[in-house]
Amino acid sequence: MDYKKSKAPVNTVTRNIMDLCKDTGNIYESVAIIAKRANQISLQIKEDLSKKLAEFASYNDSLEEVFENREQIEISRYYEKLPKATLLATQEFVEDKVYWRDPSRDIQNAEN
């Protein structure tokens, strides 16, 4: 997912609970789905950030010399300004871009 093009808000937004539970019928199930997706997004963002910062890593044996790398600082600032993973996941859920399924419901439907 391209996080730059996401329509997710950067600040906290008040949501209507009924809008969140219309697909699942249960607000707790909706929150669990959003939480799992937020964990996935968070891990993906962390991996991307680690890859980009690894390019600038310097391997010095001297602990006295610490260099400030302007590119590292800019990359870090960019990632700090991104919407939080929970806001991205909630926006995806509201826009029906999250695939989820309930295995217990699949079993019940198969039995009927």
Steps between C-alpha positions, in 0.01 A plus 500: 500500500620848423468696822558836331179465301287384790200713588539415868497798734814590690306597813246312703152485349173422673330209326142380506496158663211387283705566185781283633281204589274497193709233319564273797192565711722521807713799605749278687558288192552813293752637750685166502522504119625859501755418772640205305528708186665782697764253624567391142534861383724588793735212424512594133580864578769392747661272241497778239654745745766252608597430138532869420699578813727199448632663183651777711637280777864556579696229671751672724671341794534836669212588727626856537424597142133544428410651168172665420390400156258747342339233281426282804341794676280580198389139464416481870300822482307371200401183686406699811256709293321197356160410644520242776441136410167492684371795299615340174336169594175669600488692173557178304226326696252784440582497127454118486861443398567243774439134424384303802306186565366312799590129490222413749241654266648308208455174692140588591418583138654172383290300745175659384 
